[in-house]
């Protein structure tokens, strides 16, 4: 180890549409919503992460809340840079006379364009990174759940995040077959908002729709252990008066059905394009689900019924990608698939 290695800090970032996680010294030190609140008049960031999320849908005309990432990629360059900078400041560090140079590994969707890739690198560099490596989300997820991605075995990983669903067959340290669709947790939330509007005639915000998804969200209309009915509060579209509607998990399953069907089709498409030898491996190993969307009740069972294959939800699926990104950071020389 050289003298200057002491002046370099290594961090791994899972830059997600819904949440950003940062790993520093093998620990998750930041786990915050990917959202910023900005003063429209001065253009200054007034809050990031949880504090900004608490303001969502409750701001006055001079403050707006922004989600800098859309569909897994940077949509607002300036806000994303300020958000990354703010999250880096949250990392607990020892005080030093010198500000250390930062070495980062950041995960990105497998379907990003070169322009979108460049935007991530530029944002990281503007936020203080001296060296930036990129890793595709399904690869990071596979590493995070303990798959040896360098072995000549086929493994299919399905990472359902906030903005994208990433499906990949991995073997020998590379992605053999991939499918990335911009339908995931955010789309489920929109489905619920639209359903409440058209079926129950009430308007609800993103935060309320997210709560509905967590409490009564389901991929199946028949569950062995159904959740209790859930009261939803919103604004009556006819009278403007606040109103309460009680919804069942069956209603929400019907509301999200079309989006889940599109995810199923993408999985079938990826399986269809998989080489025969790797298909044989997948028959034996099954499919692995990661990401927040994989926690939807009955989703693993529904995908299993569709594909006739065993489906396993990763332990702590929300953090699988972040853990894999952290492992890649420690083993940069070992993983040739990291992009610069």
C-alpha positions in Angstrom: 0.0 0.0 0.0 1.5 3.4 -1.0 1.4 6.6 1.0 -1.3 8.1 -1.2 -3.6 5.2 -0.6 -4.3 6.6 2.8 -5.6 9.8 1.2 -8.1 7.9 -1.0 -11.6 7.0 0.3 -13.5 4.2 -1.4 -17.3 4.3 -1.6 -19.9 2.1 -3.4 -23.1 3.8 -4.5 -26.4 2.1 -5.4 -27.9 5.1 -7.2 -31.5 4.1 -7.4 -34.6 5.8 -8.7 -36.4 5.4 -5.4 -33.5 5.1 -2.9 -29.8 5.7 -2.8 -27.5 3.5 -0.6 -23.8 4.2 0.1 -21.3 1.6 1.4 -18.2 2.8 3.1 -15.7 0.5 4.9 -18.0 -2.5 4.3 -21.0 -0.8 6.0 -24.2 0.8 4.6 -23.7 4.3 6.0 -26.4 6.1 3.9 -29.8 4.7 3.0 -32.0 7.6 1.9 -34.8 8.3 -0.6 -33.5 9.7 -3.9 -35.3 13.0 -3.7 -34.3 16.7 -3.2 -36.3 19.8 -2.2 -35.2 23.0 -4.0 -36.0 26.7 -3.5 -37.4 27.8 -6.8 -36.3 31.5 -6.4 -32.7 30.9 -5.2 -32.2 27.5 -6.8 -30.7 26.2 -3.6 -31.2 22.7 -2.3 -33.1 23.0 1.1 -33.3 19.3 1.9 -32.3 15.9 0.5 -33.3 12.3 1.3 -35.8 11.6 4.1 -36.3 15.3 4.9 -37.1 16.1 1.3 -39.5 13.1 1.1 -41.4 14.4 4.1 -42.0 17.6 2.1 -43.3 15.7 -1.0 -46.8 16.9 -1.9 -46.8 19.4 1.0 -44.7 22.2 -0.3 -45.7 25.9 -1.0 -45.1 27.6 -4.4 -41.5 28.5 -3.6 -40.3 25.0 -2.9 -40.4 22.0 -5.3 -39.5 18.4 -4.6 -37.5 16.7 -7.4 -36.6 13.1 -8.0 -33.4 13.5 -10.0 -33.5 10.0 -11.4 -36.2 8.7 -13.6 -36.4 5.1 -14.9 -33.1 4.3 -13.4 -31.2 7.1 -15.2 -30.3 10.8 -14.4 -33.1 13.1 -15.5 -31.9 16.2 -13.7 -28.2 16.6 -13.9 -27.8 19.5 -11.5 -30.1 18.1 -8.8 -28.4 14.6 -9.0 -25.0 16.1 -8.5 -26.1 18.1 -5.5 -27.9 15.0 -4.1 -24.8 12.8 -4.5 -22.7 15.5 -2.9 -25.2 15.8 0.0 -25.3 12.1 0.6 -21.4 11.9 0.6 -21.4 14.5 3.3 -23.6 12.2 5.4 -20.8 9.6 5.5 -19.3 9.5 9.0 -15.6 10.4 8.7 -12.7 11.4 10.8 -11.7 15.0 10.6 -8.6 15.6 8.5 -6.6 18.6 7.2 -6.8 17.2 3.7 -9.9 16.3 1.9 -9.4 12.7 0.6 -9.9 11.8 -3.1 -12.8 9.6 -3.7 -12.8 6.3 -5.6 -16.4 5.2 -6.5 -18.2 2.2 -7.9 -21.7 3.1 -9.0 -24.3 0.7 -10.3 -26.4 1.5 -13.4 -29.2 -0.2 -15.3 -28.0 -2.7 -18.0 -30.0 -0.9 -20.7 -28.5 2.6 -20.3 -27.2 4.5 -23.3 -23.6 5.9 -23.6 -25.1 9.4 -22.9 -26.8 8.2 -19.8 -23.7 6.4 -18.6 -21.7 9.6 -19.2 -24.2 11.6 -17.1 -23.6 9.3 -14.1 -19.8 9.6 -14.4 -20.0 13.4 -14.8 -22.3 13.7 -11.8 -19.9 11.6 -9.6 -16.9 13.6 -10.8 -18.6 16.9 -10.1 -19.5 15.6 -6.6 -15.8 15.0 -5.9 -14.9 11.6 -7.4 -11.4 11.2 -8.8 -12.0 7.7 -10.1 -15.3 6.2 -11.1 -16.2 2.6 -12.0 -19.6 1.4 -13.2 -21.3 -1.9 -12.7 -24.6 -3.1 -14.2 -27.4 -3.6 -11.6 -28.2 -7.3 -12.3 -24.5 -8.1 -12.0 -24.3 -6.3 -8.7 -27.4 -8.0 -7.5 -26.0 -11.4 -8.4 -22.8 -10.7 -6.5 -24.8 -9.3 -3.6 -26.8 -12.5 -3.2 -23.7 -14.7 -3.2 -23.6 -16.0 -6.8 -20.1 -16.7 -8.1 -20.5 -14.7 -11.3 -17.1 -15.8 -12.7 -18.0 -19.5 -12.8 -19.2 -21.0 -16.2 -22.7 -21.5 -14.9 -25.9 -19.7 -16.0 -27.9 -17.8 -13.4 -30.9 -15.6 -14.0 -31.3 -12.5 -11.8 -34.4 -10.3 -11.9 -33.9 -7.0 -10.2 -37.2 -5.0 -9.7 -36.2 -1.6 -8.6 -38.1 1.7 -8.5 -37.7 2.8 -12.2 -36.6 -0.3 -14.0 -36.8 -4.1 -14.0 -33.5 -5.6 -15.0 -33.4 -9.2 -16.2 -30.1 -10.8 -16.9 -28.5 -14.3 -17.5 -25.0 -14.2 -16.1 -22.1 -16.5 -16.8 -18.3 -16.2 -16.8 -18.3 -12.7 -15.4 -20.5 -11.3 -18.2 -24.2 -10.7 -19.1 -25.1 -13.2 -21.8 -28.8 -12.3 -22.2 -30.4 -9.1 -20.8 -33.7 -7.4 -20.9 -34.3 -4.0 -19.2 -37.9 -2.5 -19.1 -38.9 0.7 -17.5 -41.7 -0.9 -15.5 -41.1 -1.4 -11.8 -42.1 0.0 -8.4 -42.9 3.5 -9.7 -45.2 2.1 -12.3 -47.0 0.0 -9.6 -47.5 3.3 -7.6 -48.9 5.0 -10.7 -51.3 2.1 -11.2 -52.7 2.5 -7.7 -53.1 6.3 -8.1 -55.0 5.8 -11.4 -57.1 3.0 -9.9 -58.2 5.2 -7.0 -59.0 8.0 -9.4 -61.1 6.0 -11.9 -62.7 3.4 -9.5 -63.2 5.4 -6.3 -63.1 8.9 -7.6 -60.5 10.1 -5.2 -57.1 11.7 -5.8 -54.1 10.5 -3.8 -50.4 11.4 -3.8 -47.3 9.3 -4.4 -46.6 8.8 -0.7 -50.1 7.5 0.0 -50.0 5.2 -3.0 -46.7 3.9 -1.8 -48.2 3.1 1.6 -51.1 1.3 -0.1 -48.6 -0.8 -2.2 -46.7 -1.8 1.0 -49.8 -2.6 3.1 -52.1 -4.3 0.6 -50.0 -4.7 -2.6 -50.3 -8.1 -4.2 -49.4 -9.8 -7.5 -52.2 -12.5 -7.0 -55.9 -12.1 -6.3 -55.8 -15.2 -4.1 -53.3 -15.3 -1.2 -52.8 -17.9 1.5 -52.2 -15.1 4.1 -54.1 -12.0 2.9 -53.4 -8.6 4.5 -56.2 -6.7 6.2 -58.2 -4.2 4.3 -56.5 -0.8 4.2 -58.1 2.7 4.7 -56.9 5.2 2.1 -57.3 9.0 2.6 -57.5 11.4 -0.4 -59.5 14.2 -2.0 -62.9 13.6 -3.4 -62.7 14.6 -7.1 -66.3 15.7 -7.2 -66.6 17.7 -4.0 -63.0 18.4 -3.1 -63.7 17.2 0.5 -61.1 14.8 2.1 -62.5 11.3 2.0 -61.7 7.8 3.2 -62.0 4.6 1.1 -61.2 1.1 2.3 -59.4 -1.1 -0.3 -58.7 -4.8 -0.4 -55.6 -6.5 -1.7 -57.6 -8.1 -4.5 -58.5 -4.6 -5.9 -54.8 -3.6 -5.8 -53.7 -6.8 -7.5 -56.2 -6.1 -10.3 -54.9 -2.5 -10.6 -51.3 -3.7 -11.0 -52.0 -6.7 -13.2 -51.1 -5.1 -16.6 -47.7 -4.0 -15.3 -46.9 -7.4 -13.8 -47.9 -9.0 -17.1 -45.3 -6.9 -18.9 -42.6 -8.0 -16.4 -43.6 -11.6 -17.0 -43.4 -11.1 -20.8 -39.9 -9.6 -20.4 -38.8 -12.6 -18.3 -40.1 -15.0 -20.9 -38.4 -13.0 -23.7 -35.0 -13.2 -21.8 -35.5 -17.0 -21.3 -36.3 -17.5 -25.0 -33.0 -15.8 -26.0 -30.9 -17.8 -23.5 -28.4 -20.3 -25.0 -29.5 -24.0 -24.4 -26.6 -24.9 -22.1 -27.3 -22.0 -19.9 -31.1 -22.8 -20.0 -30.2 -26.2 -18.6 -28.3 -24.5 -15.7 -31.3 -22.2 -15.0 -33.6 -25.2 -14.9 -31.5 -26.5 -12.0 -30.8 -23.2 -10.2 -34.1 -21.3 -10.7 -34.7 -17.6 -10.9 -33.5 -15.1 -8.3 -35.6 -12.0 -7.4 -34.0 -8.9 -5.9 -35.0 -5.2 -5.5 -37.9 -3.6 -3.6 -40.4 -4.7 -6.1 -39.6 -8.4 -5.4 -41.2 -7.9 -2.0 -44.7 -7.6 -3.6 -46.9 -10.4 -2.1 -47.2 -13.4 -4.3 -44.9 -12.1 -7.1 -42.5 -15.0 -6.7 -45.4 -17.5 -6.9 -46.9 -15.8 -9.9 -43.6 -15.8 -11.8 -43.0 -19.4 -10.9 -46.5 -20.4 -12.2 -45.7 -18.5 -15.5 -42.2 -19.9 -16.1 -42.7 -23.4 -14.4 -39.4 -22.7 -12.6 -38.5 -22.3 -9.0 -38.3 -18.6 -8.0 -36.3 -17.4 -4.9 -36.6 -14.0 -3.3 -33.2 -12.8 -2.0 -32.6 -12.3 1.6 -32.8 -8.5 2.3 -33.7 -7.8 -1.4 -33.6 -4.0 -1.0 -29.9 -4.1 -0.2 -28.7 -6.9 -2.6 -27.5 -4.5 -5.3 -25.7 -2.2 -2.8 -24.0 -5.2 -1.2 -22.8 -6.4 -4.6 -21.6 -3.0 -5.5 -19.6 -2.9 -2.2 -18.0 -6.3 -2.9 -17.1 -5.1 -6.5 -15.4 -2.1 -4.9 -13.2 -4.3 -2.8 -12.4 -6.6 -5.7 -11.9 -4.2 -8.6 -8.9 -6.2 -10.0 -10.9 -9.4 -9.8 -13.9 -8.2 -11.8 -12.9 -7.3 -15.4 -16.5 -6.4 -16.2 -16.4 -3.1 -14.3 -16.7 -0.2 -16.7 -14.7 3.0 -16.5 
